[in-house]
Structures are given as structure tokens and as C-alpha cells.
Amino acid sequence: MNLSEETILKIDALIPKYPEKRSAALMIIHLIQDELGAIDLEACEWIADKLELQPINIQELITFYPMLREKPWGKKHIRVCRTLPCALRGSYATCQALEKKLGVKEGHVRDDGEYSIEFMECLADCGEGPVVMVDEETYENVDSGKAEELADLLKSGKLEKSKKFVSYENALVQDTSLEVASKPKPSKK
Amino acid sequence: MSNKSTPTERRIILKNADDPNYSNKIGCYLREGGYSMLKKSCKMKPEDIGAEVLKSGVRGRGGAGFPAGMKWKFLDRKSGKPIYLICNADESEPGTFKDRQIIHKDPHQLIEGMMIAAYAIQAKQAFIYIRAEFFEGARILESAIAEAKAKGFCGDKILGSDFSCDLVVHRGAGAYICGEETGLIESLEGKRPNPRIKPPYFPAVLGLYQCPTIVNNVETLCNVKHIMEIGGDEFAKIGKPNNTGTRIWCVSGQVKKPGYYEFECGALTLGEMIYDVCGGLLPGRSLQAVIPGGSSSKILRADERFSGKLKDGTEFDWGVEDIPLDFDGPMAAGTMSGSGGIIVMDDTVDMVEAMANINAFYAHESCGQCTPCREGSLWMRKITQRMCDGGAREEDADLLLSVANQIEGRTICAFGEAAAWPTQSFIAKFRDRFEEKVKNPERKKSSLQLI
């Protein structure tokens, strides 16, 4: 298993944060999955060794938690919220539009490894459904029409710079820039 | 219908969250007087803080509505073992999106509330267990904690006192069951999140690493800060007796203006929320059903009526729209306010499909530890899925009910109830739709696909 120096340093810094080593398992899995895309048997053995556990103690986590993977998702992973509040705003049609545009079925990775789509259970943004996540960015109110546009922008590499689709996360950053702009207020003392 | 004017929001927890000039950075928080309650609290006796929280009457905002001060009182302080504080930021009850706002927009409020709580229970180590889908949320919390540490609000010798408490952000990995506090603890121990049997031992006695542990919801911990600001007695005057403070209601589904709204407990009715605050239903639609407290709570049918006597002796006779939005109102109507997630369904909704959608959720999320829940949730999903695929049978309503009845009360944790209550209430209130599905299996053109 080839892990970057950076990830190994992060892992070593993480373990002492917990009163018991085993607690670090999930966070280590996240770090390795972020780099390698999935946790295979070799990775399980490596983590187990690191935490003085048996590989099964790691494997049982990988096979339980929905977001942990034995095989990687596509280069761009699209998560569509399936649960009732989003469904009541049309998330099934959203998912179908994305499937059609990106050429891959929900739960699968496209043959060339570019895209994968996953129906998720409640993403906790129910007031702005249908909710779609592209990797770590959350897009709100993505009805089927908008889903087609979003997929087109994604395919042409223009989604991140799009003014029409500003993610929940990026909207927060914009708020911060406002704060920075208005910062030179005389400090009250 | 009363003729009083539309109730206005009272934002305490979300006071700054949506101010465009406010950010999640510590400078902003300090400008608004942030961390002054931690300073005040650190000079008090820890037990006095607990007494204020108890006096405030604040009830847990995660779903069960158990008084937070009481939970703290159960803490085993005599064992000599380390005490842990955990913030449950696993927000995953369908229909709930309040903690997301706090975490992303005002993380320091949570950190201050947590540090006051940690001091009050004398925890040396605190964790924020955050759902993994909040990628940015976890990063925001990490950097907010670093900011707070640099200023001495967190970590070693907080504000120069003898009290130290480290705060660590721990990410889950997409499992709903981690919102159940003992499942969360197992998960934080690095294991599968199978909930623990309780009673007799609750986390306050045997929690993380078998040590005394307090698990509180994000919104509950934020409230601790405000309780210290105005005092427990004053806080108890917000809202109404036994339903104190504000609540952040999350409205989703088919209303014109879904969103999160913070009101004093009991300041408005469900009808005022739907029609006045959320702008009513979509044009040409009428109300069919409401799920008032996240998908686990029992569904309400628009034309239902509820009557009886409240705890304080007053008699009530309510339609769905008259139910007061607090803890006790929905309870009196046979359901619960849960996590505050109000899901509104209009007359276009195919109720069998809605049921199938909910059942798919619980089947996916059952941890599999208890047979009735693991098998039952799957059966319920399969039956409702088959009904929606054109294979509905006359006996299905009774079959669903019998499966649900055999889950309820037969599981280690409350997930069993959470999975059974939707089915029980859908069948009790919409049995006609399940029977109609046998005769007319096709989805109506006006209905959205829900499964």
C-alpha cells in the first residue's frame, strides 16, 4: 500500500488525540479513503497493525458504514438525496436526469471511471431539496431541469466556476469575504 | 382560527447565523460578545451551572426531549473515572437540518456552549461527533477549535484556570444509527455502532470507555450558553412551562417557503407555521398529511381531530392546524415534536409511495443487531415496494401492521419504534390508500415518484 508521507503524518498525529487507540479507526479510514479511494484488505491490515487490532476489526467497519468503500467510486462522485423531503421535491427525477446525462446508473461507476452516482439517505438539507452533492460540495434545489444543466457544467469542467450553481459550502466562503471586506472597522475598546 | 397576527420569529440560537456581515470566524463571534459566558462560568462552581441548566427546564433538542439538566444530574461523579462530553452532531433524522446551520454558520456558539457544559460536568475530554456528509462542517469546526485554543477558550488551562478540556472532531461515516447515543458511543470507540442495552446503565454512568458520559445535541449545547447569559429562571420564562426556550423548526416538503424557523416554544400552531410562516401550500393544492417531528414521528392526517386533557388540566379539541408547536402539543396529538422536522405533504402525494420511501430509509439504516428490526424493516420495505410495483394485495395493510407491531418494544434501542411508528400510523390513518392501491395500482399523473 502506497500512502503519502502527508497522510501518514496526519494519521500519526491523530492517534494520540484519543484516550484509546481504537477510537481513531474511523478517522484513519477516512484519511486513507480520501487518498486511495477505498479500503482494501491490505489497507485493513495496515490500519489494524497501526492500532494493534485484528484486520476484521477494521473490515467490519468498512462493510457496515455506508460511506466506507471496498472499491472506489468514480473520479467525480455524485450523491443525490433520496429520502422523503427531497423526494417530495422531485429527487427521483433529479437522479434519473443525472443518470441519463452522465451515462451511469445510480449505485454504479461509469465504465471509464469518470462518474458515479449514489442515492443517499437524508443529507440534512431538507428545506432546499432536491439536494445533490458533487464530491464534497452541496447543491440545493436541483430539480430535474437543473440537474441536466449541472451535469453539462460538470462534464465541461465548468461547474466550480459557475455562477448559477453556488454550493452551500461556497456560499459560506462568500459570506466570509464580505466580512473581510467590511473588517477595517475601528475596533471598539 | 384565531385572529391574532402572524407570530414572529425569536432568534436566540440563530441570532447571527444568517447575517451577511457575520461569519464563522472567531473575530466575528468575539465582536458579538462571544466567550464572555465561558469566562463567567469558569468563575462559578461547576454544580451551580448544572443547577441553572436544571432550573431552565431546557429539554434535549435531539428528539427524545429529555430535560438536559436532569441528564447531567444522573452523571456518576463518584466513580473517579474520567468524565466525557459528546456533542451529537450526527443530524440525520429525515426532515431535520437545524444543526447544519449552527455548525456551518456559528460554530463558536457551539464550542462555547460545549466548554461551559464540559466545565459544569468537569469533563477533561470532549468530542463532536459529526456526520461525515458535512465535509465542510467538520473542517469549519476543526478550524474554529484551533482558533478557540489559540485564545485559551479550549484545551489546556482554559482562560488561565485549572480547568483543561480538549475538544476533538470525530467524523461518522453515513450511518443513521450513530445518532442513537449509545450507538454513537460504540462508533466513537471504533466499533460497529450497535446500540447498547439500557436500562440499567445509561451513558451518564457507563458511557464512552465505560466511563460517565454526557451526550447532548448541538442545539441543546448552544442553549447552555444562553441559559448562562440570562440565568435558568429567566430562560424558563421563554416559551411555556415544561416547554422552555426556543426551538428551531425545520419545514420541508410541499410548502411555498420551506426552511428553518426559530420560535419560542408554543408561540405558534402547526397551521400558522404552514400557512403564515411558510406561505402555505403550492398553488391549487390542499393539505393531506404532516409528519411533525422527523420521519420517525407518527403522521397526522389533515382532517384528524384530537381532544383530551393536557397535563395542566386544560381540555383541548384540536384540528391538525391547531396543534401548538412545542414538546407537549404534538405529544397530546399522539405523535411527537422529535427533532423538529416538519414534513408537509399535499393532496398530490401517493401515501403508499411515501410509506415505501420511509420504509426504504429504515431498512437501509437498521444496524441489524436485533432480529425484529433487521428483518421487520426489510419486510416492510419489500411489501411497500411490491405494492408500488403493481403487486398490491388486499391483506397488505394488515400484514404491514403486524410486522410493525412485532418490532415495537422488541429491540435494544428506540430505532425499533422509529421504524414501526411510521407504518403503524400510516396504516391507522391512510388504510383507504393501501386498499385503493390494490384496485388502482398505477401512480396518478399528478403524483411525484417517491420510490
Contacts between the chains, C-beta under 8 A, distances in Angstrom:
chain1	res1	chain2	res2	distance
A	17	B	166	7.6
A	17	B	168	5.1
A	18	B	168	7.2
A	19	B	82	7.4
A	19	B	125	6.5
A	19	B	209	6.3
A	20	B	189	7.0
A	20	B	190	7.7
A	20	B	209	6.0
A	22	B	189	6.3
A	22	B	190	3.7
A	22	B	191	7.5
A	23	B	170	7.7
A	23	B	188	5.9
A	23	B	189	5.7
A	23	B	190	4.8
A	24	B	190	6.9
A	25	B	190	3.8
A	26	B	170	7.1
A	26	B	171	6.6
A	26	B	172	7.2
A	26	B	173	6.0
A	26	B	187	7.0
A	26	B	190	6.6
A	27	B	170	6.5
A	27	B	171	6.4
A	29	B	173	7.4
A	30	B	132	7.2
A	30	B	171	5.9
A	30	B	173	7.4
A	51	B	190	7.5
A	57	B	190	7.6
A	57	B	191	7.9
A	60	B	192	5.7
A	61	B	173	7.6
A	61	B	190	7.6
A	61	B	191	7.8
A	61	B	192	6.7
A	64	B	175	7.0
A	64	B	192	4.9
A	64	B	193	7.6
A	64	B	367	7.9
A	65	B	172	7.5
A	65	B	173	3.5
A	65	B	174	5.7
A	65	B	175	5.3
A	66	B	173	7.1
A	66	B	174	3.8
A	66	B	175	6.2
A	66	B	364	7.6
A	67	B	132	5.1
A	67	B	133	7.6
A	67	B	173	4.5
A	67	B	174	3.5
A	68	B	173	5.2
A	68	B	174	7.8
A	79	B	133	7.7
A	82	B	357	7.7
A	82	B	360	7.5
A	83	B	94	4.6
A	83	B	295	7.3
A	83	B	357	7.0
A	83	B	361	5.5
A	84	B	94	5.6
A	84	B	95	7.3
A	84	B	253	7.7
A	84	B	291	7.8
A	84	B	295	5.9
A	84	B	343	6.1
A	84	B	354	6.4
A	84	B	357	4.9
A	84	B	358	5.9
A	84	B	361	7.4
A	84	B	450	7.1
A	85	B	94	6.2
A	85	B	95	5.4
A	85	B	252	3.7
A	85	B	253	5.7
A	85	B	341	7.8
A	85	B	343	5.5
A	87	B	357	5.3
A	87	B	448	7.0
A	87	B	449	7.7
A	87	B	450	4.6
A	87	B	451	7.8
A	88	B	252	7.3
A	88	B	253	4.5
A	88	B	254	5.7
A	88	B	343	7.2
A	88	B	345	6.6
A	88	B	349	7.0
A	88	B	354	7.9
A	88	B	448	6.7
A	88	B	450	7.2
A	89	B	253	7.6
A	89	B	254	7.8
A	90	B	448	5.9
A	92	B	448	7.2
A	92	B	449	4.2
A	92	B	450	7.0
A	92	B	451	7.8
A	93	B	448	7.7
A	93	B	449	6.9
A	120	B	133	7.3
A	120	B	174	7.6
A	121	B	92	7.7
A	121	B	94	7.6
A	121	B	174	7.8
A	121	B	176	6.6
A	121	B	361	5.5
A	121	B	364	5.6
A	121	B	365	6.4
A	122	B	92	5.9
A	122	B	93	7.5
A	122	B	94	4.3
A	122	B	95	7.7
A	122	B	176	7.7
A	122	B	361	7.2
A	123	B	133	5.5
A	124	B	91	4.7
A	124	B	92	6.3
A	124	B	96	6.3
A	124	B	97	4.8
A	124	B	99	7.5
A	124	B	100	5.3
A	124	B	131	7.0
A	124	B	133	7.1
A	124	B	134	7.6
A	125	B	97	5.2
A	125	B	100	6.4
A	126	B	94	7.0
A	126	B	95	5.3
A	126	B	96	7.1
A	126	B	97	5.2
A	126	B	250	6.4
A	126	B	252	3.7
A	126	B	253	8.0
A	126	B	258	7.4
A	126	B	341	6.8
A	126	B	343	7.6
A	127	B	97	5.8
A	127	B	250	6.2
A	127	B	251	6.6
A	127	B	252	5.3
A	127	B	258	4.2
A	127	B	259	4.6
A	127	B	260	6.2
A	128	B	258	7.4
A	129	B	252	6.6
A	129	B	258	7.9
A	133	B	133	7.2
A	136	B	135	3.9
A	136	B	136	6.7
A	168	B	104	7.6
A	168	B	136	7.9
A	169	B	104	7.9
A	169	B	135	7.7
A	169	B	136	4.1
A	172	B	23	8.0
A	172	B	24	6.9
A	172	B	104	5.7
A	172	B	105	7.0
A	172	B	136	7.2
A	172	B	140	7.8
A	175	B	20	6.2
A	175	B	22	7.4
A	175	B	23	5.6
A	175	B	105	7.9
A	176	B	23	4.3
A	176	B	24	7.3
A	176	B	25	6.6
A	178	B	20	5.7
A	178	B	21	6.5
A	178	B	23	7.7
A	179	B	21	6.3
A	179	B	22	7.1
A	179	B	23	4.1
A	179	B	25	6.8
A	179	B	27	7.9
A	179	B	28	6.1
A	182	B	21	6.0
A	183	B	27	7.7
